[in-house]
Amino acid sequence: MKLLLLLLYLLVTIIRFGLDWLNLRHREHERKPLPKVFAGQIDEERLDHSDAYALAGDRVGFVEDLVGVVLTLLFLFGGILPWYDQWVGRLSDQFVVNGLLFFGLLALVQMVVGLPFSLYKNFVLEARFGFNRMSFKLWCTDLLKSLLIGTILFCLLVGGALWLIQWSPQHWWIWVWSFWATISLFLLYLSPYLIEPLFFKFTPLAKADLEQDVRALLEKAGAHAGKVLQVDASRRSGHSNAYFTGIGKVKRVVLFDTLIEQLDNKELLAVLAHELGHWRCGHLRQQLIKSQIVALFSCWLAFTLLNHQILPGWLGLEQLSFAGQVVVLGWVAALVGFFWTPLSSCWSRRHERQADQFAIDMVGSGEHLASGLVKMARENLSHLFPHPWYAFFYFSHPPLVERVLWLGQRKPKRKVSPS
């Protein structure tokens, strides 16, 4: 079994690097003429700049992935895991404390390994292409805030789960799932008010004319309890985006201030209509339900496998602590889950199509959404020519050129009425 898992891990690694290589070669040799909507926005010089940005990111990503592969092989197959398991076991004989130490120290090592890559990406790569606007002081402040929030959530989620496992060893899977589901739902309400404002400043839209149009669009979409805010993302990056978050009365659409600077009002309204489409089409609800079903099944499967004490043998070991077995199980689940990636990406792209169609129904055509997406691609140096296999496997949105052509062909299908 150990050899089989090693071969599976190497297979996944080869597929990942192979897709990256295919995408790189395709970008270099398969550049095609762009549709008319790109004219005046993205020229050959801009494409060259985008390719250089993507290539630089690919190189950093390759090194980071390679470091991760080497460390994983050493930890799981090089004898470090049993040594680490025994060492942590000597620090405490308390089940909950032992588990927190085991997972917490691993998370700390992972963070330390990732710090040089984070620094390089922000202050070298992103700065070289004009995106980074973050000072080192702000980067350190964000890091400390993330550590504080992460530590609190880690102790709550992991410590609470370990306590439930110790409290109800025969039925812990249902209790752990219920606990995590409750906390996840609570965070959906809490995050927009307590967590996100720690990093960003959210304010009402600054443009008075845009504010009036947005209110009319919200009324038309039936989002009476929703909010549309702009966020000072420009303090950290020149990238632009918009997203939908929260549920119930705390649901909100957030527009980056960089996006507001880049697009005209009609384009912004089309982008907003797309984000409202995710809400009206029930995508957040579907994602929440799907994630909880997967979490419930995962807890049951983990309970079953851990009870049978077969996980240490998968790596040729005689014994491992509960926490050590969870690490092995999580690693195997990630390997199997890798092959679920294209299905998840396809599901996400379907949602994006539905949200695009909703935007067309809201504003009357796909013209302004298409032109807005092109401007965003220009400013973000987006990759316009992905390899089809790479896009199929990884892309959560349809490739931009394909998406823009689709928007140009679509007509409103129905009249949107408030619900």
Stockholm file with secondary structure:
# STOCKHOLM 1.0

chainA/1-419         MKLLLLLLYLLVTIIRFGLDWLNLRHREHERKPLPKVFAGQIDEERLDHSDAYALAGDRVGFVEDLVGVVLTLLFLFGGILPWYDQWVGRLSDQFVVNGLLFFGLLALVQMVVGLPFSLYKNFVLEARFGFNRMSFKLWCTDLLKSLLIGTILFCLLVGGALWLIQWSPQHWWIWVWSFWATISLFLLYLSPYLIEPLFFKFTPLAKADLEQDVRALLEKAGAHAGKVLQVDASRRSGHSNAYFTGIGKVKRVVLFDTLIEQLDNKELLAVLAHELGHWRCGHLRQQLIKSQIVALFSCWLAFTLLNHQILPGWLGLEQLSFAGQVVVLGWVAALVGFFWTPLSSCWSRRHERQADQFAIDMVGSGEHLASGLVKMARENLSHLFPHPWYAFFYFSHPPLVERVLWLGQRKPKRKVSPS
#=GR chainA/1-419 SS CHHHHHHHHHHHHHHHHHHHHHHHHHHHHCCCCCCGGGTTTCCHHHHHHHHHHHHHHHHHHHHHHHHHHHHHHHHHHSSHHHHHHHHHHHHCCCHHHHHHHHHHHHHHHHHHHHHHHHHHIIIIIHHHTTCBCCCHHHHHHHHHHHHHHHHHHHHHHHHHHHHHHHHCTTTHHHHHHHHHHHHHHHHHHHIIIIIGGGTCCEEECSCHHHHHHHHHHHHHHTCTTCEEEEECGGGTBSCCCEEEECCGGGCEEEEEHHHHHHSCHHHHHHHHHHHHHHHHTTHHHHHHHHHHHHHHHHHHHHHHHHHHTCHHHHTTCSCCCHHHHHHHHHHHHHHHHHTTHHHHHHHHHHHHHHHHHHHHHHHSSSHHHHHHHHHHHHHHTCCCCCCHHHHHHHCSSCCHHHHHHHHHHCCCCSCCCCC
#=GC SS_cons         CHHHHHHHHHHHHHHHHHHHHHHHHHHHHCCCCCCGGGTTTCCHHHHHHHHHHHHHHHHHHHHHHHHHHHHHHHHHHSSHHHHHHHHHHHHCCCHHHHHHHHHHHHHHHHHHHHHHHHHHIIIIIHHHTTCBCCCHHHHHHHHHHHHHHHHHHHHHHHHHHHHHHHHCTTTHHHHHHHHHHHHHHHHHHHIIIIIGGGTCCEEECSCHHHHHHHHHHHHHHTCTTCEEEEECGGGTBSCCCEEEECCGGGCEEEEEHHHHHHSCHHHHHHHHHHHHHHHHTTHHHHHHHHHHHHHHHHHHHHHHHHHHTCHHHHTTCSCCCHHHHHHHHHHHHHHHHHTTHHHHHHHHHHHHHHHHHHHHHHHSSSHHHHHHHHHHHHHHTCCCCCCHHHHHHHCSSCCHHHHHHHHHHCCCCSCCCCC
//
